Amino acid sequence: MFISFEGIDGSGKSTQARRLVAALQARGTQAVLTREPGGSEGAEEIRRLLVEGRGERWSPETELLLFTAARRDHVERLIRPTLERGAWVVTDRFADSSRVYQGLARAENRQLVEELHSLTIGIEPDRTFLIDIDPEISLVRGQSRGGAEDRFESLGIGFQKRLREGFLTLAREIPERIRVIDGHGTEDEVAIRILAAL
């Protein structure tokens, strides 16, 4: 299976993606953990351009092109080869992030996002877990991590609220693929919800 985790910054999706891979491996399932932007050498180079620097460093359109380039490399070099050899792929973010960040929250570019995805990516996860959490909580978590990768957190609480609504809208549009998981509570509680949904 190809599984993605989505959610606003600081929602806990990275932690839960790691936990799911560990749970799958403990059951004897070959599973690879990856992330976006990133996951392959070229995509990791593009990642630095996207997640560091000023919040308004790129226009939404330029940002979308960079994300799409990174995603294409990721799919070519890691996702497709891993699935073809029969292993599972669990990714911390995939195309739904572009649909929400560049397609809804940063600008109304949803049609452009879908056209680029169709032309250059062409695959969707089998299942997506959307970790839903209060933006006030997630922003504090995200900012407490520190480090240089805080470009999107620097856009503030209003942006995080738009992101959350965008993800929930997407989940309503694609209920057959996207499962909304309550992200409140302990890591163990959230992990149990994800395994039950899987």
N, C-alpha and C positions, 0 to 999 in steps of 0.2 A: 504494500500500500504506500501511497504518497500522502503524507499528512502535514498540514500546515497549522501553525499557531499564529493567531492575530490578536490585536488589542492595542490600546493606547499605551504610550510610553510609561513604564513602571507598573504595568498590570500584572506582571508575574509570568508572562508567557515564556520567557527564556528559561526560567527555572522549571516550569512545567514541561517544556519540550525536553530538557535534559532528563527530567524524572521519567518521562514516558519512554525515552530510549533505554534508560537503565532497566525499567520494568519489562520491556520487550526482550532485551538481551537476557535478562534473568530467566525468561521463559523459553530461551533457546532460539529466538527470532533474530535473524541478522538485521540490524537497524543502524542507520547512519544519521548522525545529527549534523545539521548544517544551519546556515543563517543567511538572511538578506538584509541589506546588500552584502554580498560576500559569498563565501562557500567555495570559491575557486580562486586561483591566483590573480587572474585579471579582475574579477569582481571585487576582490579585497582591495586592490589598488583604487578602483573607482569608489569604494566605500569611504575611504578617507576624504575624498572630495565632497561626499554627500553629508556626512554626519559631523564634520568638524567645521568650525568657522561661524560667521555671523548667521543669524536666523534668516535674513533676506539675501544671503549670498547668491542664490540662484533664483531665476524666475521659475514659476511652477512648470512651465513647458521645458526649460532646460533641465530641470531636476528630473522630470519624467523621462527624458531621453537618456540621461545618465543611468537612472534606475533600470530602464529597459535594456541598455547595453550590458549592465552588470548581470541582469537576470538571464539574458541570452547566453552569456558565457557560463553561468552557473548551471543552466539546463544542459548545455552541450557537454560540459566537462565533468559534472558530478551527478546531477539528478538522473538523466536518462541512462548513463552507463550503470549506475547503481541499481535502478529498477530493472534494467535488462538482465542483470546477473541474479535477479531474484531476491534482492534485499529490500527492506523498507527504507524510505527516506522520511525523516521528520525535520521540517524546516521551521526556524523561527522567522516568520514572515515570508510572504510570497506576493502574488499579483494583487490580492485583495488590499494590501497596504497601498499600492499605487492607486487603486480604484478610490480609496478613501482619502489618502493624503493629497495626491495631485489631482484626483478627479472630482473631489467634493469639498474638502476642507481648505485647501490652499487656493483653489480656483475651480470653476465649473468646466472641467475638461474631461468629463466621464467618457464622452464619445471618442475623443482622441486616445484615451487610455485603452479603451476596448479595441479600437482599430489597430493600435501598435501591438497589443497583446495577440490579437488574431494573426497579424502578419509575421510576427517575430518569435513568439513564445509558443502558443498553440496548445498548451496543456494546462490542466487544472488539478489541484489535489483531489484525492478520493474523499477526503474528509478534512474539514477545517474546524478547529476549536477556537472560538472567539472568547477570550478571557475578559469578562465584563466587570469593571470596577469603577467606583466613584472617582472622577478626575481629580478631586482635591487630594485623595489618598495617593493616587498614582503619581501625581506631580511631585509630592513630597518624597516618595520613594525614588523616583527618577533623579531628582536633584541631589539626593543624599548619596547616590552612587559615586558622584564626582567624576573626574576624568575629562577628556577633551570631547567625548562624543555626546554633546548636550545641545546640539543645534536645534532640534525640534522642541526640546523642553524649554529652550529660551524664548519660544514664541508665546508662552504664558498659558494661563488657565482657560481663557476663552477659546484658544486653539484646541486645547485638550478636550473641551466640551464638544466642539464641532466634530472632532475625530470620533469621539464615542458615539455621537448620534449617527455619524456616517457609517460606522461599523454595524450598528444596530439596524440601520436601514438596509444595508447589504444582506444581513442575516435574514431579514424579512423577505427580501427578494429571492434568496437562494436557500430555502430551508432544507432542501434535500441534501445539501452539502455542508452547510455551516451550522454548527451546534453552539449555542450560547451557553457558556459555563460561568456560573457565579464565582467571581474571583475573590470574594470576601472570605475571611477565615484563615486557618492555618494552611501551610503548604500541603500537609497531609490531607486535609479536608478537600482542598481543590483537586489534588491528584486523584482522590477516590471518585470525585464527580466525573473527571475526564475518563478514567478507566470504565466507569459505568456507561458513559456515553459511547465509548468505542466498542 
